[in-house]
Amino acid sequence: MQVEFEFACAAIKQLKRPVSDQDKLLIYSYYKQATQGDCNIAAPPDSDAKAKAKWEAWNENKGMSKMDAMRIYIDKVEELKKNEAG
């Protein structure tokens, strides 16, 4: 699973089409959950909308195992790759 995850991490950087902000947040949240586990930082202030959105996305995965997060991350990257291929 770790090798597939690392390949997916590399593949996401190779996408040529723009990725929606929603998909970016999902990818970010599962990456953080897979690599660091539950969100372990304080929520940023509401005035920092981007940081707040990223924090909220990661925090929604609280309790998810790192392996499950890796699996979902890999699946999402595969979905984005298929969409790009047409």
Beta strands, then each sheet from edge to edge (+ up, - down):
end
